[in-house]
Amino acid sequence: MLKPTQARVSASTVKTALVRCAIYTRKSSEEGLEQSFNSLDAQREACEAYVTSQKAEGWIVLPKMYDDGGFSGGTMERPALRQLLADVEAGIVDTVVVYKVDRLTRSLGDFARIVEVFDTAGASFVSVTQSFNTTSSMGRLTLNMLLSFAQFEREVTGERIRDKIAASKAKGMWMGGIPPLGYEVRDRKLEIVEVEAVSVRHIFERYAKLGSVLELGEELAAAGITAKRHVSVTGNVTGGGPLGRGALYHLLQNRLYRGQISHKGMIHPGQHEAIIDGALWEKVQAVLVENRVERAVRSEAAAPSLLAGLLRDEDGIILTPSHANKKGRRYRYYVSHDLIAGRKSPGDDADSGPKRRRSSARRIPARDLEGIVEGRITKLLGDASAIDTIVAPRARDVEERRLLVNRAGDLAHLWPDLSPTEKITNLHRLVETILVTSDAVNITIRTGAILALTRGEADAHGDDGETLTLSVPATLKRVGMEMRHLVDAPEARGARKPDRSLLRLLARAQRFRDLILQGDGRSLVELAEANGVTRSYFSRIVRLGFLAPDITSAILNGSQPIELSAQTLSGTAELPNDWSAQRRLFGFR
């Protein structure tokens, strides 16, 4: 009878291992957090009840609270989450308990990193409302499926928010943020602060006279005029310092002061009052343009960028002039500013991992884009019917109407012979903005500027506010191994220089062809050896001497399809004898 008694004593003395549980709670917005019992409290209460139900298994709740109020689940940058992961790695936590999986994260990538931390530390993860165990492969599969839907929901919500912002701004509504100098927010609307508005008008008036941001900044500093001072709800104070060069440029181009709302390159009438009248605004913009033109065509500029300051991509990001030097040649581009600055895609966090390049970010050869814009504008100026429609309601009489149409035609004819300075000046007067999309280049023209230019007026901006958008079909393509965008449009082809690699290939093909036509009895192998190439290469290249004449002409003048490269041409396995088939093969329409 002794053995059973000893067995019973041994069983009664076995202690259940403790499982230290950390409860994590999160709420995306700060709304309601000031209440005595809020969403975070409700989540924690449910988690504590669950841990209590597992008391027989040795589960206990750690007193430390891991609460993230007002933080999105799409980012890892949450103070309580960072502390939780640090405690897990330190071995303080055995199990992490959450109300729902999406409280921990809504991103599959972030979830994988979090689970990796748990696995390394030997910790587990429990959802109160969803029975999961991350130590099993099936549990991870189920979690991944759930998080896929959570991530999808977050992305759809983001799209809805962006669409709502775009629709609201199209109605001229203020969509939040720090109001600029001269305004404050009352009942979610921008209202003029008259004391600050006086300073804003003074800044615009002085710049119109001085024409220099540096001199203006020095004058404002001496007068004690500073940037707007902001005090957050937590008492943090920002601003209030001197107006720097960048801040002044931004202020002088901020369309809020004209009573307008700007969104991704589009301008909408705002629901707030304007501080700056139309005449002063146009005068300041004209001075800004003239200064920009002078910088763009300074004497040391070998090839000025005609469209600097006018271009934007689909997301409203400015396209900035850039260049590269290769083997002594200078290649100019217009590049989305965030590609140059090394920014991430909208929505990326500073430490959320590898940068994601926007699909709408552009890197476009300058000559192609300038050729499209110049070609379309000169086409408009040379179209007597179109110009007559513009000037007819504005002309003083029939005689002036006829004169203005003729002058527009003369400008179109003389355009190729204008100096870069004259071209840039005219372009900045005529063009309000140029939007480059994946399939078109949309050029917004100030119709009043056409009238002013043809009349020979010095300030050719026009002040009637009417615009005309010219849309040019232009396909952006990726060519070869270089992940860069090239423009392929009829207007651009005439501006492109012939491809030197293609020209060399055609010359070699013609030389190989002439060797065969000489008929001196040498075989293909002998001819190939005499030219230092293999027989297969000689055979491939010599066939290019029999290209359709129009294909050869297009390559010689640089008007071939943009994707036709020397590598494509020389690597063609079989060259059709039929010229129509050749055109189809190489993308000629």
C-alpha positions in Angstrom: 0.0 0.0 0.0 3.0 2.2 0.3 3.6 2.8 -3.4 0.1 4.2 -4.2 0.4 6.6 -1.3 3.8 7.8 -2.5 2.4 8.3 -6.0 -0.5 10.4 -4.7 1.9 12.6 -2.8 4.2 13.1 -5.9 1.2 14.1 -8.1 0.0 16.7 -5.6 3.4 18.3 -5.3 3.8 18.9 -9.1 3.6 22.6 -9.8 2.2 24.1 -13.0 4.7 26.2 -14.9 3.8 29.9 -15.0 2.9 31.5 -18.4 3.5 35.3 -18.2 1.0 37.0 -20.4 1.3 40.5 -21.9 -1.9 42.1 -23.1 -1.5 44.4 -26.1 -4.3 46.8 -27.2 -4.5 49.3 -30.0 -6.9 51.9 -31.4 -6.3 53.7 -34.8 -7.8 57.0 -33.8 -7.5 59.2 -30.7 -11.3 59.8 -30.7 -12.9 58.6 -27.4 -9.6 57.9 -25.6 -10.4 60.6 -23.1 -13.4 58.7 -21.9 -13.2 56.8 -18.5 -13.9 53.5 -20.3 -12.7 53.4 -23.9 -12.0 50.9 -26.6 -8.5 50.1 -25.1 -10.1 49.3 -21.7 -12.7 47.0 -23.4 -10.0 45.1 -25.3 -7.9 44.7 -22.1 -10.9 43.5 -20.1 -11.7 40.8 -22.6 -8.1 39.7 -22.7 -7.9 39.6 -18.9 -11.0 37.4 -18.8 -9.5 35.0 -21.3 -6.2 34.7 -19.3 -8.2 34.1 -16.1 -10.0 31.2 -17.9 -6.6 29.7 -18.4 -5.5 30.1 -14.8 -5.4 26.3 -14.4 -2.7 26.2 -17.1 -0.6 28.7 -15.0 -1.5 31.8 -17.1 -1.1 35.1 -15.3 -1.4 38.7 -16.5 1.7 40.9 -16.3 0.8 44.3 -14.7 2.6 46.2 -17.4 0.2 47.8 -19.9 1.0 47.9 -23.6 -1.5 50.3 -25.1 -1.2 52.2 -28.4 -3.9 54.8 -28.7 -4.1 56.7 -32.0 -1.7 54.5 -34.0 -2.4 52.7 -37.3 -1.9 49.0 -37.6 -0.1 49.5 -40.9 3.1 50.6 -39.3 5.6 49.1 -36.7 6.4 52.6 -35.3 4.2 52.3 -32.2 5.8 52.9 -28.8 3.9 50.2 -26.9 4.6 47.6 -29.6 8.3 48.5 -29.6 8.4 48.0 -25.8 6.4 44.7 -26.1 8.9 43.3 -28.6 11.8 44.4 -26.5 10.3 42.6 -23.5 9.7 39.5 -25.5 13.3 39.5 -26.7 14.4 40.0 -23.1 12.5 36.9 -22.0 10.0 38.8 -19.8 7.0 37.7 -21.8 5.9 34.1 -22.6 2.6 34.8 -24.4 1.2 37.9 -26.1 -2.6 38.2 -25.9 -4.7 40.5 -28.2 -8.4 40.9 -28.7 -8.1 40.4 -32.5 -5.2 39.7 -34.8 -5.5 43.1 -36.6 -4.9 44.9 -33.3 -1.3 43.6 -33.5 -0.8 44.5 -37.2 -2.6 44.8 -40.5 0.5 44.1 -42.6 1.6 40.7 -43.7 5.2 41.8 -43.8 5.1 43.3 -40.3 3.4 40.2 -39.0 6.1 38.0 -40.4 8.8 40.1 -38.6 6.8 40.0 -35.3 6.3 36.2 -35.4 10.0 35.9 -36.1 10.7 37.8 -32.9 8.3 35.6 -31.0 9.8 32.4 -32.3 13.3 33.4 -31.5 12.3 34.2 -27.9 10.1 31.1 -27.6 7.0 33.2 -27.0 3.6 32.4 -28.4 0.7 34.5 -29.6 -3.0 34.3 -28.8 -6.1 36.1 -30.2 -9.1 36.1 -27.8 -11.7 36.1 -30.5 -9.9 33.9 -32.9 -8.3 30.6 -31.8 -4.8 30.6 -33.2 -1.5 29.0 -32.2 1.5 30.3 -34.0 3.6 27.3 -33.1 1.8 25.2 -35.7 2.0 25.4 -39.5 -1.8 25.3 -39.8 -2.1 28.1 -37.3 0.3 30.3 -39.3 -1.5 29.5 -42.5 -4.8 30.6 -41.0 -3.3 33.7 -39.6 -1.7 34.7 -42.9 -5.1 34.3 -44.6 -6.7 36.5 -42.0 -4.0 39.1 -42.3 -4.3 39.1 -46.0 -7.9 40.3 -45.6 -6.8 42.8 -42.9 -4.2 44.3 -45.3 -6.7 44.3 -48.1 -9.2 46.2 -45.9 -6.5 48.7 -44.9 -5.6 49.3 -48.6 -9.2 49.7 -49.6 -9.8 52.1 -46.7 -6.7 54.1 -47.9 -8.1 54.3 -51.4 -11.5 55.5 -50.1 -9.8 58.2 -48.0 -7.7 59.4 -51.0 -10.8 59.4 -53.2 -12.7 61.4 -50.5 -9.9 63.9 -50.2 -9.8 64.3 -54.0 -13.6 64.8 -54.2 -13.6 67.2 -51.2 -10.7 69.3 -52.7 -12.5 69.4 -56.0 -15.3 71.1 -54.1 -12.8 73.6 -52.7 -12.9 72.2 -49.1 -10.0 72.6 -46.7 -8.9 69.0 -45.8 -6.9 69.7 -42.7 -3.2 70.3 -41.9 -1.5 73.4 -40.6 -3.0 76.5 -42.0 -0.6 78.9 -43.7 0.2 82.5 -42.6 -2.9 84.6 -42.9 -5.5 81.9 -42.2 -6.8 79.9 -39.2 -9.3 77.0 -39.1 -12.7 77.7 -37.7 -15.5 75.0 -37.9 -13.3 73.1 -40.4 -13.1 76.1 -42.7 -10.3 78.5 -43.5 -10.9 82.0 -42.1 -8.7 85.1 -42.7 -6.7 86.4 -39.8 -6.6 90.0 -40.8 -3.4 90.9 -38.9 -1.5 88.1 -40.6 -3.2 88.8 -43.9 -1.6 92.3 -43.9 1.8 90.7 -43.6 1.0 88.3 -46.5 -0.1 91.2 -48.8 3.1 93.1 -47.8 5.2 90.1 -48.7 3.6 89.8 -52.2 3.8 93.5 -52.9 7.5 93.8 -51.8 8.5 90.8 -53.9 6.8 92.2 -56.9 8.9 95.4 -56.5 12.2 93.8 -55.4 12.2 90.7 -57.6 14.6 88.9 -55.2 13.7 86.4 -52.5 17.0 87.0 -50.7 16.5 90.7 -50.5 12.9 90.2 -49.4 14.0 87.8 -46.6 16.5 90.3 -45.3 13.8 93.1 -45.4 11.2 91.0 -43.6 13.7 89.9 -40.9 14.6 93.6 -40.3 10.9 94.4 -40.1 10.2 91.6 -37.6 7.8 89.7 -39.9 8.1 86.0 -39.1 6.6 82.7 -40.0 3.3 81.6 -38.5 3.5 80.3 -35.0 1.6 77.1 -34.2 0.7 75.6 -30.8 -0.5 72.0 -30.8 -3.1 70.6 -28.5 -0.2 69.1 -26.4 1.4 72.5 -26.0 4.2 72.0 -28.5 5.2 75.3 -30.2 6.5 75.3 -33.8 7.2 78.1 -36.3 7.5 81.7 -35.4 11.0 82.0 -36.8 12.4 84.0 -39.7 11.0 83.3 -43.2 13.7 81.5 -45.1 14.2 81.3 -48.8 12.3 78.0 -49.3 9.4 79.2 -47.1 9.1 82.4 -49.1 9.1 80.6 -52.4 6.4 78.3 -51.1 4.3 81.2 -49.8 4.6 83.2 -53.0 3.3 80.2 -55.0 0.6 79.0 -52.6 -2.7 79.1 -54.4 -4.6 79.2 -51.1 -3.9 83.0 -51.1 -5.9 83.2 -54.4 -8.9 81.4 -52.9 -8.0 78.2 -54.7 -7.3 74.6 -53.7 -4.5 72.6 -55.4 -4.6 68.8 -55.6 -2.2 66.7 -57.7 -1.7 69.3 -60.4 -5.4 70.3 -60.6 -6.6 73.7 -59.4 -10.1 74.1 -57.9 -12.0 77.2 -56.6 -11.8 77.1 -52.8 -14.6 77.8 -50.3 -12.4 80.3 -48.5 -11.8 84.0 -49.2 -8.7 85.1 -51.2 -6.1 87.3 -49.5 -4.3 88.2 -52.8 -6.2 89.7 -55.7 -5.7 88.5 -59.3 -3.6 91.4 -60.5 -1.0 91.1 -57.7 -0.9 87.3 -58.0 -0.2 87.4 -61.7 2.5 90.0 -61.3 4.3 88.0 -58.6 4.0 84.8 -60.7 5.4 86.6 -63.7 8.4 87.8 -61.7 9.0 84.2 -60.4 8.8 82.9 -63.9 11.3 85.5 -65.2 13.7 84.7 -62.5 13.3 81.0 -63.2 13.9 81.6 -66.9 17.1 83.5 -66.1 18.4 80.7 -64.0 17.5 78.1 -66.6 19.3 79.9 -69.4 22.3 81.2 -67.6 25.4 81.5 -69.7 27.1 78.4 -68.4 24.1 76.2 -69.2 25.1 74.1 -72.2 21.6 72.8 -72.9 18.8 74.7 -71.1 15.8 72.8 -69.9 12.8 74.4 -71.7 10.1 73.0 -69.5 11.6 73.4 -66.0 9.0 74.3 -63.5 6.1 73.3 -65.7 6.0 69.5 -65.5 4.3 67.2 -63.1 3.6 63.4 -63.1 0.3 61.7 -62.4 0.6 62.1 -58.7 1.3 65.8 -59.0 5.0 65.4 -58.2 7.2 68.0 -60.0 9.5 66.7 -62.8 12.9 68.2 -62.3 15.6 68.6 -64.9 18.5 66.2 -64.6 21.3 64.9 -66.7 23.9 62.2 -67.1 27.3 62.1 -68.9 28.3 59.0 -70.8 31.4 58.8 -73.0 31.6 62.5 -73.3 27.9 62.9 -74.3 25.4 64.7 -72.1 21.9 63.1 -71.8 19.2 65.3 -70.3 16.1 64.0 -68.5 13.1 65.2 -66.6 12.8 63.2 -63.4 10.1 62.9 -60.8 11.5 64.9 -57.9 11.0 62.1 -55.3 13.3 59.9 -57.4 16.0 62.5 -57.1 15.4 63.1 -53.4 15.3 59.4 -52.7 11.8 59.5 -51.1 9.6 56.5 -50.7 6.1 55.9 -52.0 3.3 57.9 -50.4 2.4 56.2 -47.1 5.8 54.6 -46.5 7.2 55.2 -43.0 10.7 56.3 -42.3 11.8 52.9 -40.9 9.2 50.6 -42.4 11.7 48.7 -44.6 12.9 48.9 -48.2 11.7 51.9 -50.3 9.0 51.2 -52.8 9.3 53.2 -56.0 6.0 54.8 -57.2 4.8 53.2 -60.5 3.9 56.7 -61.7 7.4 58.1 -61.1 8.9 59.2 -64.3 12.4 59.5 -65.9 11.9 60.9 -69.4 14.5 62.1 -72.0 14.2 65.8 -72.2 14.4 66.1 -76.0 11.5 63.7 -76.4 9.3 65.6 -74.0 10.3 69.0 -75.2 9.6 67.8 -78.8 6.1 66.8 -77.9 5.3 70.1 -76.1 6.8 72.4 -78.7 5.3 70.4 -81.6 1.8 70.6 -80.1 2.0 74.3 -79.2 3.3 75.3 -82.6 0.6 73.1 -84.2 -2.0 75.1 -82.2 -0.5 78.4 -83.1 -0.4 77.4 -86.8 -4.0 76.3 -86.8 -5.8 79.4 -88.1 -9.3 78.0 -87.2 -8.4 77.2 -83.6 -6.6 80.5 -83.0 -9.6 82.4 -84.5 -11.9 80.7 -82.1 -9.7 81.9 -79.2 -9.2 85.5 -80.4 -12.6 86.2 -81.9 -14.4 87.0 -78.7 -11.5 89.0 -77.4 -10.4 91.0 -80.5 -11.4 94.7 -80.8 -12.6 94.3 -84.4 -12.4 92.1 -87.5 -9.2 93.6 -88.7 -7.4 92.9 -85.4 -8.9 89.4 -85.3 -7.3 88.7 -88.7 -4.0 90.3 -87.7 -3.8 88.2 -84.5 -4.4 84.9 -86.3 -1.6 85.8 -88.8 0.8 86.7 -86.0 0.1 83.4 -84.3 0.9 81.6 -87.6 4.1 83.6 -87.9 5.2 82.6 -84.4 4.6 78.9 -85.2 6.7 79.3 -88.3 9.5 81.1 -86.6 9.5 78.9 -83.4 12.4 76.5 -84.5 14.7 79.5 -85.0 14.0 81.1 -81.6 16.8 81.2 -79.0 16.4 79.0 -75.9 15.7 82.2 -73.9 12.9 83.2 -76.2 11.4 79.7 -76.2 11.5 79.4 -72.4 9.9 82.9 -72.0 7.1 82.1 -74.4 6.5 78.6 -72.9 6.3 79.9 -69.4 3.9 82.6 -70.5 1.7 80.3 -72.5 1.7 77.1 -70.4 0.1 76.9 -67.0 1.1 73.3 -66.3 2.0 70.0 -68.1 0.8 66.7 -66.7 2.6 63.6 -67.9 0.6 60.4 -67.5 1.2 56.8 -68.6 -0.5 57.4 -72.0 -0.6 61.1 -72.7 1.0 64.5 -72.2 -1.6 67.1 -71.2 -0.6 70.7 -71.8 -2.8 73.4 -70.1 -2.6 76.6 -72.1 -3.6 80.1 -70.9 -5.8 81.3 -73.7 -5.5 84.9 -72.6 -1.7 84.6 -73.0 -2.1 83.7 -76.7 -3.9 87.0 -77.2 -1.3 88.9 -75.3 1.6 87.3 -77.2 0.1 88.0 -80.6 -0.5 91.6 -79.6 3.1 91.9 -78.5 2.2 92.8 -74.9 5.1 92.6 -72.4 3.1 90.8 -69.7 1.7 88.0 -71.8 0.2 85.9 -69.0 -3.4 87.0 -69.6 -5.7 87.7 -66.7 -9.1 86.1 -67.7 -8.3 82.8 -66.1 -9.5 80.7 -69.0 -7.4 77.7 -70.1 -7.3 75.1 -72.9 -5.9 71.6 -72.4 -4.1 70.0 -75.3 -3.8 66.2 -74.9 -1.1 64.4 -76.9 -1.1 60.6 -76.9 2.3 59.5 -75.7 3.2 56.0 -74.5 5.7 55.6 -71.8 7.8 52.5 -72.3 10.6 50.7 -70.5 13.4 49.8 -72.9 16.1 47.2 -72.5 17.5 46.6 -69.0 17.4 50.3 -68.1 14.3 50.9 -66.0 13.6 54.3 -67.4 10.7 55.8 -69.2 10.9 56.9 -72.7 8.3 58.9 -74.7 7.0 57.5 -77.9 4.8 60.0 -79.8 4.7 61.4 -83.3 5.7 64.8 -82.1 8.7 63.4 -80.3 10.1 61.4 -83.2 11.0 64.5 -85.2 13.0 65.8 -82.2 15.0 62.7 -81.6 18.5 62.3 -82.8 19.3 59.1 -84.8 20.5 56.2 -82.6 24.2 55.8 -83.1 24.1 52.1 -82.3 21.5 51.5 -84.9 23.4 53.5 -87.5 26.6 51.5 -86.9 24.6 48.3 -87.2 23.1 49.4 -90.5 26.5 50.5 -91.8 28.0 47.1 -90.9 25.1 45.3 -92.5 25.5 47.3 -95.7 29.3 46.5 -95.8 28.7 42.8 -95.3 26.1 42.9 -98.0 28.5 44.6 -100.5 31.1 41.9 -99.8 28.7 39.2 -100.8 27.5 41.1 -103.9 31.1 41.5 -105.1 31.0 37.8 -105.9 34.8 37.2 -105.5 34.1 33.5 -104.7 34.8 33.6 -100.9 32.5 31.6 -98.7 30.5 33.0 -95.7 33.0 31.5 -93.4 35.9 33.2 -95.2 34.1 36.5 -95.2 33.3 36.2 -91.5 36.9 35.4 -90.6 38.2 38.3 -92.7 36.0 40.7 -90.7 36.8 39.1 -87.3 33.3 37.8 -86.6 31.7 34.4 -86.4 29.8 32.9 -89.3 26.5 33.0 -87.4 26.9 36.7 -86.6 27.9 37.6 -90.2 24.8 35.8 -91.4 22.5 37.5 -89.0 23.8 41.0 -89.7 24.1 40.7 -93.5 20.3 40.1 -93.6 19.8 43.6 -92.2 21.1 45.0 -95.5 17.8 43.9 -97.0 15.5 45.8 -94.6 12.5 47.6 -96.1 13.6 51.1 -97.4 11.2 52.9 -95.1 12.5 51.1 -92.1 16.1 52.1 -93.0 15.0 55.7 -93.6 13.3 55.9 -90.3 16.4 54.6 -88.5 18.6 57.1 -90.4 16.4 60.1 -89.3 15.7 58.8 -85.8 11.9 58.3 -86.2 11.8 54.6 -85.6 9.7 53.1 -82.8 11.3 53.9 -79.5 11.6 50.3 -78.4 13.6 49.3 -81.6 17.2 49.0 -80.4 20.4 47.7 -81.9 20.2 44.7 -79.6 16.6 43.9 -80.8 17.5 44.3 -84.4 20.7 42.3 -84.3 19.2 39.6 -82.2 16.3 38.8 -84.5 16.4 35.1 -85.2 14.6 35.2 -88.5 14.1 38.3 -90.7 11.0 38.0 -92.9 11.6 38.7 -96.6 8.2 40.4 -96.8 8.6 44.1 -96.0 5.1 44.3 -94.5 6.0 41.5 -92.1 9.2 43.4 -91.2 7.2 46.5 -90.3 4.9 44.5 -88.1 7.8 42.7 -86.4 9.7 45.9 -85.5 6.7 47.9 -84.4 6.1 50.2 -87.5 2.5 51.1 -88.0 
